Amino acid sequence: MSQVCHDNFVVTMLTASVTAIVTWFGTNYFGRNLLRFWDLRLDAHKAIFTSDTSQVYKLAMAIDALRAILPRPISWYLRRRGYDLHGAAQALIALSDALPRNDSSNDKTLSRVKAQECLKLPINPKDQTVADSYHRVVYAMSEFLRARCAHQ
């Protein structure tokens, strides 16, 4: 009887140890990286509407750095969920470049909408209308040029 109790105790301790190691690994390997992503996503949502160029640029670099070091399963999971970290970083860099300019171009709006799309953030309907109009014009121009080249 004593040997059976001892064997059960050893099995229980081994099972508990393996469970603790797997839990620690899952939390640190997957959970921490996902938490970093959610924190950066929240920071991006806040920064998109500021005029602080350096803050937006630093955030773009942080998102791109996270993209570069993410473990494949997490990277796959985020892509599968529709997040595009590389696109978001590029859009935020474009936004940080457009912020200091005080012109009437739609660069700020287009960059902001692109970043919001890549991070699946809510988009202002007016901004979405501007982006959709721009994309329709670009598409119409490319079709016009394609048809013109085909006829020559």
N, CA and C atoms as a LAMMPS dump frame, in Angstrom:
ITEM: TIMESTEP
0
ITEM: NUMBER OF ATOMS
456
ITEM: BOX BOUNDS ff ff ff
-5.0000000000000000e+02 5.0000000000000000e+02
-5.0000000000000000e+02 5.0000000000000000e+02
-5.0000000000000000e+02 5.0000000000000000e+02
ITEM: ATOMS id mol type element x y z
1 1 1 N 0.827 -1.19 0
2 1 2 C 0 0 0
3 1 3 C 0.865 1.245 0
4 2 1 N 1.918 1.205 0.776
5 2 2 C 2.82 2.349 0.877
6 2 3 C 3.499 2.627 -0.458
7 3 1 N 3.866 1.557 -1.184
8 3 2 C 4.513 1.713 -2.494
9 3 3 C 3.538 2.345 -3.491
10 4 1 N 2.253 1.969 -3.45
11 4 2 C 1.235 2.505 -4.347
12 4 3 C 1.042 3.993 -4.085
13 5 1 N 0.993 4.371 -2.815
14 5 2 C 0.844 5.789 -2.463
15 5 3 C 2.053 6.578 -2.935
16 6 1 N 3.22 6.014 -2.76
17 6 2 C 4.45 6.686 -3.197
18 6 3 C 4.456 6.854 -4.717
19 7 1 N 4.044 5.825 -5.44
20 7 2 C 3.998 5.887 -6.903
21 7 3 C 2.985 6.938 -7.368
22 8 1 N 1.821 6.973 -6.724
23 8 2 C 0.815 7.978 -7.067
24 8 3 C 1.329 9.393 -6.807
25 9 1 N 2.035 9.534 -5.689
26 9 2 C 2.596 10.844 -5.35
27 9 3 C 3.605 11.284 -6.405
28 10 1 N 4.477 10.385 -6.837
29 10 2 C 5.494 10.702 -7.844
30 10 3 C 4.824 11.07 -9.168
31 11 1 N 3.83 10.303 -9.573
32 11 2 C 3.118 10.593 -10.824
33 11 3 C 2.417 11.941 -10.731
34 12 1 N 1.793 12.204 -9.598
35 12 2 C 1.109 13.486 -9.404
36 12 3 C 2.096 14.643 -9.462
37 13 1 N 3.236 14.496 -8.813
38 13 2 C 4.249 15.554 -8.82
39 13 3 C 4.813 15.774 -10.227
40 14 1 N 5.067 14.693 -10.945
41 14 2 C 5.559 14.821 -12.318
42 14 3 C 4.524 15.492 -13.218
43 15 1 N 3.282 15.094 -13.069
44 15 2 C 2.208 15.699 -13.856
45 15 3 C 2.078 17.185 -13.538
46 16 1 N 2.131 17.532 -12.275
47 16 2 C 2.041 18.936 -11.872
48 16 3 C 3.23 19.735 -12.409
49 17 1 N 4.412 19.16 -12.376
50 17 2 C 5.605 19.848 -12.877
51 17 3 C 5.521 20.081 -14.381
52 18 1 N 5.121 19.061 -15.113
53 18 2 C 4.985 19.197 -16.566
54 18 3 C 3.903 20.227 -16.899
55 19 1 N 2.806 20.19 -16.184
56 19 2 C 1.735 21.167 -16.402
57 19 3 C 2.218 22.581 -16.123
58 20 1 N 2.968 22.757 -15.059
59 20 2 C 3.494 24.083 -14.722
60 20 3 C 4.456 24.58 -15.801
61 21 1 N 5.304 23.708 -16.304
62 21 2 C 6.264 24.103 -17.347
63 21 3 C 5.531 24.468 -18.631
64 22 1 N 4.56 23.662 -19.027
65 22 2 C 3.794 23.948 -20.246
66 22 3 C 3.019 25.253 -20.094
67 23 1 N 2.436 25.482 -18.943
68 23 2 C 1.694 26.718 -18.696
69 23 3 C 2.619 27.923 -18.735
70 24 1 N 3.762 27.832 -18.086
71 24 2 C 4.728 28.931 -18.095
72 24 3 C 5.176 29.216 -19.522
73 25 1 N 5.503 28.17 -20.268
74 25 2 C 5.964 28.332 -21.643
75 25 3 C 4.865 28.972 -22.501
76 26 1 N 3.666 28.493 -22.384
77 26 2 C 2.554 29.056 -23.161
78 26 3 C 2.299 30.508 -22.821
79 27 1 N 2.345 30.829 -21.545
80 27 2 C 2.112 32.206 -21.125
81 27 3 C 3.215 33.128 -21.625
82 28 1 N 4.455 32.723 -21.487
83 28 2 C 5.559 33.596 -21.874
84 28 3 C 5.813 33.603 -23.374
85 29 1 N 5.655 32.486 -24.016
86 29 2 C 5.943 32.39 -25.441
87 29 3 C 4.806 32.967 -26.278
88 30 1 N 3.582 32.633 -25.951
89 30 2 C 2.436 33.088 -26.725
90 30 3 C 1.759 34.293 -26.088
91 31 1 N 1.44 34.175 -24.825
92 31 2 C 0.676 35.223 -24.151
93 31 3 C 1.366 36.57 -24.116
94 32 1 N 2.636 36.578 -23.816
95 32 2 C 3.366 37.844 -23.721
96 32 3 C 3.422 38.55 -25.071
97 33 1 N 3.663 37.792 -26.145
98 33 2 C 3.718 38.398 -27.473
99 33 3 C 2.36 38.912 -27.923
100 34 1 N 1.314 38.169 -27.619
101 34 2 C -0.032 38.659 -27.951
102 34 3 C -0.365 39.909 -27.149
103 35 1 N 0.037 39.944 -25.893
104 35 2 C -0.197 41.129 -25.077
105 35 3 C 0.559 42.332 -25.628
106 36 1 N 1.791 42.122 -26.067
107 36 2 C 2.542 43.213 -26.712
108 36 3 C 1.796 43.731 -27.932
109 37 1 N 1.286 42.81 -28.738
110 37 2 C 0.539 43.224 -29.927
111 37 3 C -0.677 44.057 -29.545
112 38 1 N -1.458 43.578 -28.579
113 38 2 C -2.675 44.318 -28.19
114 38 3 C -2.315 45.686 -27.622
115 39 1 N -1.211 45.78 -26.852
116 39 2 C -0.778 47.072 -26.319
117 39 3 C -0.362 48.026 -27.44
118 40 1 N 0.396 47.513 -28.423
119 40 2 C 0.81 48.353 -29.55
120 40 3 C -0.393 48.768 -30.39
121 41 1 N -1.34 47.885 -30.529
122 41 2 C -2.561 48.21 -31.279
123 41 3 C -3.328 49.333 -30.588
124 42 1 N -3.429 49.264 -29.276
125 42 2 C -4.086 50.332 -28.514
126 42 3 C -3.316 51.64 -28.65
127 43 1 N -1.995 51.579 -28.545
128 43 2 C -1.173 52.783 -28.708
129 43 3 C -1.334 53.375 -30.106
130 44 1 N -1.432 52.516 -31.111
131 44 2 C -1.624 52.998 -32.483
132 44 3 C -2.962 53.71 -32.611
133 45 1 N -3.984 53.144 -32.003
134 45 2 C -5.303 53.783 -32.06
135 45 3 C -5.256 55.185 -31.452
136 46 1 N -4.515 55.331 -30.384
137 46 2 C -4.381 56.655 -29.745
138 46 3 C -3.532 57.592 -30.598
139 47 1 N -2.428 57.076 -31.151
140 47 2 C -1.453 57.923 -31.844
141 47 3 C -1.899 58.357 -33.231
142 48 1 N -2.786 57.612 -33.846
143 48 2 C -3.187 57.909 -35.223
144 48 3 C -3.767 59.313 -35.344
145 49 1 N -4.391 59.798 -34.32
146 49 2 C -5.044 61.106 -34.399
147 49 3 C -4.236 62.222 -33.747
148 50 1 N -2.975 61.945 -33.422
149 50 2 C -2.123 62.997 -32.871
150 50 3 C -1.32 63.636 -33.991
151 51 1 N -0.654 64.703 -33.679
152 51 2 C 0.226 65.334 -34.671
153 51 3 C 1.685 65.161 -34.266
154 52 1 N 1.938 64.23 -33.352
155 52 2 C 3.299 63.972 -32.886
156 52 3 C 3.984 62.976 -33.824
157 53 1 N 4.762 63.512 -34.742
158 53 2 C 5.424 62.704 -35.757
159 53 3 C 6.325 61.647 -35.142
160 54 1 N 7.099 62.031 -34.136
161 54 2 C 8.045 61.08 -33.559
162 54 3 C 7.32 59.938 -32.849
163 55 1 N 6.21 60.217 -32.207
164 55 2 C 5.45 59.161 -31.531
165 55 3 C 4.905 58.158 -32.546
166 56 1 N 4.371 58.655 -33.645
167 56 2 C 3.818 57.772 -34.674
168 56 3 C 4.939 56.943 -35.303
169 57 1 N 6.082 57.566 -35.554
170 57 2 C 7.206 56.846 -36.162
171 57 3 C 7.747 55.764 -35.215
172 58 1 N 7.898 56.109 -33.93
173 58 2 C 8.375 55.121 -32.951
174 58 3 C 7.412 53.946 -32.848
175 59 1 N 6.142 54.233 -32.914
176 59 2 C 5.137 53.178 -32.866
177 59 3 C 5.232 52.286 -34.103
178 60 1 N 5.471 52.876 -35.258
179 60 2 C 5.651 52.092 -36.482
180 60 3 C 6.855 51.166 -36.341
181 61 1 N 7.929 51.684 -35.789
182 61 2 C 9.127 50.866 -35.605
183 61 3 C 8.878 49.747 -34.597
184 62 1 N 8.123 50.038 -33.545
185 62 2 C 7.822 49.009 -32.54
186 62 3 C 6.954 47.902 -33.138
187 63 1 N 5.986 48.268 -33.954
188 63 2 C 5.122 47.262 -34.592
189 63 3 C 5.933 46.411 -35.563
190 64 1 N 6.812 47.058 -36.341
191 64 2 C 7.62 46.301 -37.289
192 64 3 C 8.625 45.397 -36.568
193 65 1 N 9.168 45.871 -35.46
194 65 2 C 10.093 45.049 -34.68
195 65 3 C 9.365 43.836 -34.1
196 66 1 N 8.171 44.049 -33.598
197 66 2 C 7.392 42.923 -33.074
198 66 3 C 7.095 41.927 -34.186
199 67 1 N 6.742 42.425 -35.363
200 67 2 C 6.478 41.542 -36.503
201 67 3 C 7.692 40.678 -36.819
202 68 1 N 8.868 41.279 -36.711
203 68 2 C 10.099 40.568 -37.064
204 68 3 C 10.435 39.442 -36.078
205 69 1 N 10.047 39.595 -34.827
206 69 2 C 10.433 38.602 -33.82
207 69 3 C 9.296 37.679 -33.386
208 70 1 N 8.106 37.894 -33.909
209 70 2 C 6.987 37.045 -33.495
210 70 3 C 7.235 35.592 -33.861
211 71 1 N 6.931 34.692 -32.961
212 71 2 C 6.993 33.269 -33.309
213 71 3 C 5.996 32.96 -34.435
214 72 1 N 6.341 32.016 -35.263
215 72 2 C 5.508 31.689 -36.427
216 72 3 C 4.048 31.395 -36.089
217 73 1 N 3.774 30.647 -35.032
218 73 2 C 2.358 30.377 -34.742
219 73 3 C 1.559 31.652 -34.452
220 74 1 N 2.173 32.591 -33.767
221 74 2 C 1.458 33.834 -33.448
222 74 3 C 1.33 34.689 -34.699
223 75 1 N 2.376 34.751 -35.482
224 75 2 C 2.329 35.489 -36.736
225 75 3 C 1.238 34.917 -37.646
226 76 1 N 1.179 33.603 -37.735
227 76 2 C 0.148 32.946 -38.534
228 76 3 C -1.241 33.271 -37.985
229 77 1 N -1.393 33.206 -36.669
230 77 2 C -2.685 33.487 -36.029
231 77 3 C -3.137 34.918 -36.334
232 78 1 N -2.238 35.886 -36.211
233 78 2 C -2.609 37.276 -36.463
234 78 3 C -2.967 37.496 -37.939
235 79 1 N -2.2 36.902 -38.838
236 79 2 C -2.531 37.011 -40.268
237 79 3 C -3.894 36.373 -40.549
238 80 1 N -4.119 35.229 -39.94
239 80 2 C -5.393 34.519 -40.134
240 80 3 C -6.567 35.352 -39.637
241 81 1 N -6.332 36.136 -38.594
242 81 2 C -7.368 37.007 -38.036
243 81 3 C -7.517 38.318 -38.82
244 82 1 N -6.64 38.522 -39.817
245 82 2 C -6.778 39.69 -40.694
246 82 3 C -5.877 40.859 -40.347
247 83 1 N -4.94 40.673 -39.431
248 83 2 C -4.015 41.748 -39.073
249 83 3 C -2.807 41.719 -40.01
250 84 1 N -2.356 42.894 -40.422
251 84 2 C -1.194 43.017 -41.302
252 84 3 C -0.207 43.958 -40.624
253 85 1 N 0.723 43.396 -39.871
254 85 2 C 1.658 44.224 -39.105
255 85 3 C 2.62 44.979 -40.004
256 86 1 N 3.071 44.361 -41.071
257 86 2 C 3.987 45.049 -41.984
258 86 3 C 3.275 46.22 -42.666
259 87 1 N 2.068 45.989 -43.122
260 87 2 C 1.28 47.062 -43.737
261 87 3 C 0.988 48.185 -42.761
262 88 1 N 0.709 47.823 -41.511
263 88 2 C 0.443 48.845 -40.488
264 88 3 C 1.681 49.692 -40.239
265 89 1 N 2.844 49.051 -40.152
266 89 2 C 4.088 49.801 -39.94
267 89 3 C 4.359 50.735 -41.103
268 90 1 N 4.169 50.263 -42.32
269 90 2 C 4.383 51.118 -43.492
270 90 3 C 3.41 52.285 -43.507
271 91 1 N 2.156 52.021 -43.184
272 91 2 C 1.15 53.089 -43.173
273 91 3 C 1.455 54.12 -42.078
274 92 1 N 1.914 53.657 -40.928
275 92 2 C 2.251 54.595 -39.852
276 92 3 C 3.483 55.426 -40.211
277 93 1 N 4.443 54.834 -40.912
278 93 2 C 5.601 55.61 -41.368
279 93 3 C 5.143 56.673 -42.369
280 94 1 N 4.274 56.28 -43.29
281 94 2 C 3.734 57.248 -44.248
282 94 3 C 2.955 58.353 -43.536
283 95 1 N 2.217 57.99 -42.502
284 95 2 C 1.479 58.987 -41.73
285 95 3 C 2.433 59.934 -41.018
286 96 1 N 3.496 59.387 -40.43
287 96 2 C 4.456 60.266 -39.734
288 96 3 C 5.153 61.198 -40.72
289 97 1 N 5.357 60.75 -41.959
290 97 2 C 5.939 61.619 -42.986
291 97 3 C 4.954 62.693 -43.435
292 98 1 N 3.667 62.37 -43.456
293 98 2 C 2.651 63.31 -43.94
294 98 3 C 2.217 64.313 -42.879
295 99 1 N 2.411 63.996 -41.601
296 99 2 C 1.923 64.874 -40.532
297 99 3 C 2.492 66.296 -40.584
298 100 1 N 3.799 66.48 -40.802
299 100 2 C 4.317 67.848 -40.769
300 100 3 C 3.846 68.717 -41.937
301 101 1 N 3.43 68.088 -43.016
302 101 2 C 2.993 68.863 -44.186
303 101 3 C 1.602 69.416 -43.938
304 102 1 N 1.426 70.658 -44.267
305 102 2 C 0.112 71.297 -44.132
306 102 3 C -0.441 71.592 -45.516
307 103 1 N -0.596 70.547 -46.293
308 103 2 C -1.153 70.723 -47.622
309 103 3 C -2.54 70.106 -47.679
310 104 1 N -3.168 70.237 -48.808
311 104 2 C -4.542 69.753 -48.924
312 104 3 C -4.604 68.325 -49.456
313 105 1 N -3.456 67.655 -49.553
314 105 2 C -3.478 66.279 -50.057
315 105 3 C -4.149 65.359 -49.035
316 106 1 N -4.518 64.219 -49.53
317 106 2 C -5.187 63.238 -48.669
318 106 3 C -4.215 62.23 -48.085
319 107 1 N -2.916 62.535 -48.106
320 107 2 C -1.912 61.579 -47.63
321 107 3 C -2.154 61.165 -46.183
322 108 1 N -2.487 62.134 -45.34
323 108 2 C -2.723 61.811 -43.924
324 108 3 C -3.917 60.869 -43.777
325 109 1 N -4.984 61.213 -44.463
326 109 2 C -6.201 60.412 -44.368
327 109 3 C -5.979 59.01 -44.918
328 110 1 N -5.326 58.922 -46.08
329 110 2 C -5.089 57.61 -46.691
330 110 3 C -4.189 56.741 -45.826
331 111 1 N -3.146 57.341 -45.259
332 111 2 C -2.239 56.592 -44.386
333 111 3 C -2.937 56.15 -43.111
334 112 1 N -3.762 57.044 -42.57
335 112 2 C -4.492 56.715 -41.34
336 112 3 C -5.462 55.557 -41.591
337 113 1 N -6.198 55.631 -42.694
338 113 2 C -7.166 54.573 -43.018
339 113 3 C -6.451 53.248 -43.255
340 114 1 N -5.316 53.298 -43.963
341 114 2 C -4.561 52.063 -44.224
342 114 3 C -4.085 51.427 -42.915
343 115 1 N -3.55 52.241 -42.008
344 115 2 C -3.104 51.719 -40.712
345 115 3 C -4.276 51.131 -39.932
346 116 1 N -5.407 51.81 -39.967
347 116 2 C -6.578 51.311 -39.259
348 116 3 C -7.079 50.003 -39.865
349 117 1 N -7.035 49.895 -41.187
350 117 2 C -7.446 48.648 -41.83
351 117 3 C -6.506 47.505 -41.447
352 118 1 N -5.198 47.77 -41.468
353 118 2 C -4.215 46.726 -41.167
354 118 3 C -4.3 46.25 -39.729
355 119 1 N -4.678 47.141 -38.818
356 119 2 C -4.785 46.78 -37.402
357 119 3 C -6.228 46.501 -36.978
358 120 1 N -7.136 46.519 -37.951
359 120 2 C -8.555 46.272 -37.693
360 120 3 C -9.096 47.203 -36.603
361 121 1 N -8.785 48.481 -36.761
362 121 2 C -9.283 49.502 -35.846
363 121 3 C -10.512 50.163 -36.475
364 122 1 N -11.368 50.772 -35.67
365 122 2 C -12.526 51.46 -36.246
366 122 3 C -12.07 52.636 -37.116
367 123 1 N -12.763 52.828 -38.228
368 123 2 C -12.41 53.876 -39.185
369 123 3 C -13.536 54.89 -39.241
370 124 1 N -13.163 56.163 -39.215
371 124 2 C -14.13 57.245 -39.352
372 124 3 C -14.779 57.123 -40.729
373 125 1 N -16.113 57.141 -40.809
374 125 2 C -16.781 56.989 -42.112
375 125 3 C -16.363 58.047 -43.139
376 126 1 N -16.094 59.272 -42.703
377 126 2 C -15.655 60.315 -43.643
378 126 3 C -14.289 59.957 -44.226
379 127 1 N -13.389 59.474 -43.374
380 127 2 C -12.072 59.054 -43.85
381 127 3 C -12.194 57.879 -44.814
382 128 1 N -13.084 56.941 -44.506
383 128 2 C -13.279 55.791 -45.382
384 128 3 C -13.812 56.23 -46.74
385 129 1 N -14.699 57.219 -46.752
386 129 2 C -15.235 57.746 -48.008
387 129 3 C -14.131 58.366 -48.852
388 130 1 N -13.248 59.141 -48.215
389 130 2 C -12.124 59.746 -48.931
390 130 3 C -11.224 58.665 -49.512
391 131 1 N -10.905 57.659 -48.728
392 131 2 C -10.031 56.572 -49.197
393 131 3 C -10.683 55.795 -50.334
394 132 1 N -11.966 55.504 -50.201
395 132 2 C -12.667 54.775 -51.263
396 132 3 C -12.697 55.582 -52.556
397 133 1 N -12.944 56.877 -52.447
398 133 2 C -12.957 57.745 -53.636
399 133 3 C -11.591 57.761 -54.296
400 134 1 N -10.553 57.871 -53.496
401 134 2 C -9.19 57.882 -54.032
402 134 3 C -8.894 56.571 -54.761
403 135 1 N -9.249 55.459 -54.16
404 135 2 C -8.984 54.164 -54.776
405 135 3 C -9.782 53.987 -56.08
406 136 1 N -11.01 54.515 -56.116
407 136 2 C -11.797 54.442 -57.356
408 136 3 C -11.139 55.251 -58.466
409 137 1 N -10.635 56.442 -58.132
410 137 2 C -9.967 57.289 -59.129
411 137 3 C -8.699 56.602 -59.63
412 138 1 N -7.91 56.061 -58.733
413 138 2 C -6.676 55.373 -59.136
414 138 3 C -7.005 54.176 -60.018
415 139 1 N -8.027 53.421 -59.659
416 139 2 C -8.421 52.267 -60.466
417 139 3 C -8.888 52.716 -61.852
418 140 1 N -9.704 53.778 -61.908
419 140 2 C -10.199 54.277 -63.198
420 140 3 C -9.044 54.758 -64.07
421 141 1 N -8.075 55.436 -63.481
422 141 2 C -6.912 55.914 -64.235
423 141 3 C -6.096 54.742 -64.758
424 142 1 N -5.896 53.72 -63.951
425 142 2 C -5.108 52.568 -64.405
426 142 3 C -5.829 51.826 -65.523
427 143 1 N -7.145 51.71 -65.433
428 143 2 C -7.919 51.07 -66.496
429 143 3 C -7.853 51.895 -67.782
430 144 1 N -7.93 53.212 -67.645
431 144 2 C -7.837 54.098 -68.807
432 144 3 C -6.48 53.934 -69.485
433 145 1 N -5.412 53.938 -68.701
434 145 2 C -4.073 53.799 -69.262
435 145 3 C -3.873 52.416 -69.883
436 146 1 N -4.405 51.394 -69.246
437 146 2 C -4.299 50.039 -69.783
438 146 3 C -5.021 49.934 -71.127
439 147 1 N -6.219 50.511 -71.208
440 147 2 C -6.98 50.479 -72.466
441 147 3 C -6.285 51.294 -73.545
442 148 1 N -5.727 52.404 -73.161
443 148 2 C -5.027 53.261 -74.125
444 148 3 C -3.784 52.552 -74.677
445 149 1 N -3.041 51.887 -73.809
446 149 2 C -1.846 51.153 -74.251
447 149 3 C -2.221 49.979 -75.128
448 150 1 N -3.353 49.358 -74.863
449 150 2 C -3.8 48.205 -75.656
450 150 3 C -4.186 48.621 -77.07
451 151 1 N -4.684 49.844 -77.23
452 151 2 C -5.122 50.315 -78.546
453 151 3 C -3.972 50.842 -79.392
454 152 1 N -2.834 51.055 -78.823
455 152 2 C -1.706 51.607 -79.597
456 152 3 C -0.905 50.558 -80.276
